[in-house]
Amino acid sequence: MIEDKFIQSGEIEKYISIGKTKITEIIRNGNFVKPIFINGFSYPLYSVAEIQKWMEEQKQKRHI
């Protein structure tokens, strides 16, 4: 099982090795995991487990 944690959008590129501009585009287009909004935080958070699942889904698309 994947250990999950929340990260900020600026940390996403560490996990998927895509530049910040492209990540922002993917998020804006709705083609990425949905952000998590928690009361008291002024920025959205993202689940590492969901990001890893999204990566697996992208890999599966090459077989379609």
PyMOL commands that set and color helices and strands:
alter all, ss='L'
color gray80, all
select helices_A, chain A and resi 9-16+20-28+48-61
alter helices_A, ss='H'
color red, helices_A
select strands_A, chain A and resi 6-8+45-47
alter strands_A, ss='S'
color yellow, strands_A
deselect
rebuild
show_as cartoon
